[in-house]
Amino acid sequence: MRNTNGTKLNVRFLDVDKEPRSMIRNRQIEGYQNISLMTLQQAIQPIEHLYPDLASKVFIANENFESCQDSDRLTKNEASAIYLYASEWGTLKGSFHDGLNSALRSDDRHLLTPWYEYLKLLLTALNKLPSLKQKVWRGFKGNLSKRYQIGKQYTWLGISSCTECVDLFDSNEYLGQSETRTIFSIECINGKSIKSHSYYQAQNEIVLLPATCIEVIDYDASFDKFCMIFVREIESLYDFSLCTSTDDVIPIFSEQNVSNISLQSAFSTEYSSYQPPPPFLENLYPELNDDIMQESITTGKHFYFSKLFALQQIN
């Protein structure tokens, strides 16, 4: 989005007021974990009707990857998923990122269902980025000090966009210096820098994952029309790194837990590399032979084991 002066305006830095007001520590973000990892074009299909121009935005996101000098070792689909989220565009009903965050924050968890495929791809990408432990900032035009009590813990259910540049909020395009305003000083432990994959590279955007838990340390409201709230990120109830895929096969089998299960083979195009099963599995299941493995590779599919689809408990 651009303001009247033509300056790029990242409104994601200013949406903290949209977080639920209660101290929520137990709202679940579930369902997307079992979705297969898809291409970006496939992942947007369930939500494409909400954003008529979405296909063209995906094309632009893919083009940005081709010109990106630092891919952070992300695949094209992963990097483009971040760029799509970080682009400030939308319809009269709201921006793309606002639609996702509204679903994440909603009491009606069914609203999140159409976003599962895209959310899986986006979180897979973000989890590949290094986790940053540093101070970041986000703001709001208004006074939020009464919502946040010192010593209390809160959960930000949406994806929280922050910046490394606190001076950014002094500009009239953001908070200015004359209106009532709140700035959050956040000591994050799992921040993800998306600068290389954002339309707003100069603003050094750091995002916090959905359901980030924070604790209020202090606040300073001694200045007229200005409040600073100091918070620190604490360990979340949700470990999203366990719910997303990587380019490698996830080794979910062990010699200790495989003796009481039967195996059903599953094929997927989600992985760019092949790893053979461990030797003890080959001994237990002779059907996992080299011919099957080679066939899976030559057909463009990679054999992998899925906790949900490849395991069946023996009664």
Helices and strands as residue ranges (DSSP letters): G 11-14, G 16-18, G 32-34, H 40-43, G 45-50, H 54-67, H 76-86, E 90-91, E 94-95, H 96-105, G 109-115, H 116-128, E 132-140, G 145-147, E 153-156, E 160-163, G 166-170, E 181-193, G 195-197, G 201-203, E 205-208, E 212-223, E 226-234, G 240-242, E 261-263, E 266-268, H 279-284, H 290-298, E 302-304, E 311-313
